[in-house]
Amino acid sequence: MDISDHIDRIVFLDTETTGFAPDHGHRIVEIGAVECDRNYDLTGYEFQTYLDPQRDIPSGAFQVHGLSRSFLADQPLFARKAHAFIEFVEGALVIIHNARFDTGFLDHEFKIAGRRERMEAIATIACSVRIAKSIHPDESASLDALCARYGVDNSHRNKHGALLDAHLLARMFRRMIARYA
């Protein structure tokens, strides 16, 4: 059975953050997501937003994504984008590279926004790292390593970006599933 047999919409999602732990005050600074049909063909429907994290950006995070506090200060809060985000992912199979990380941050943002939604109640969540590790148990499951393994050109990626990484994940995942389905 294919992972998408019971789902009509597939969404590949990524976030960029100020750090690694929402319980230590780290926040989401960008959400990017792309929709595919059940054959993993991109539909052209995307969701992307930058967010004001209401805090400084540590230098390590800035080195990863290049999003500065001055740029993000003019962006909306998650609370203003939550409804549109929910509409985009609701009812879909949402595939995330390291899903626990991203869903933890998203659930935390819902909580800060005073909302009761949680990702696992909104959508079916699948972790592409876990899937890749089940196929390649002794090899790196980083997005860069998987792109190289499956011939997905990511040479234009000099910084992480949520929408860019969601596109790369969708292309890599489609090739991985085609090879092992």
Order of alpha helices (4+ residues) and beta strands (2+ residues): beta-beta-beta-alpha-alpha-alpha-beta-alpha-alpha-beta-alpha-alpha-alpha
